[in-house]
Amino acid sequence: MNPDAAVFEHGGDDSDERACVLSRNIHALKELQRVGWRQLADPALTIFERREIRNEIKQSEAELRSCLEMMSDRCWFQERPAQVDAAAGFRKVEFRLLAGN
């Protein structure tokens, strides 16, 4: 599963829809990791089966890392609404002097 393709598979510019798809991909990859580790704990597995499961876990880990980086970038570079009144952030602060006993 290519995470880049999965995010853009719907082809829309709707960022909410892409975020939803990305979130579903992250959830699915986490579930795949969980199942893989549970299978790996089975003592009846052959050496070949263990190797295959470890390879699948490594592959899904790389994909999950990529998806998490995309989500992080998405959150980090998300457009933020401009402050309505920029001067409101620089209002006059009133100080009070407190007498010490």
Secondary structure, 3 states (H helix, E strand, C coil): CCHHHHHCCCCCCCHHHHHHHHHHHHHHHHHHHHHHHHHHCCCCCCHHHHHHHHHHHHHHHHHHHHHHHHHHHHHHCCCCCCCCCHHHHHCCCCCCCCCCC
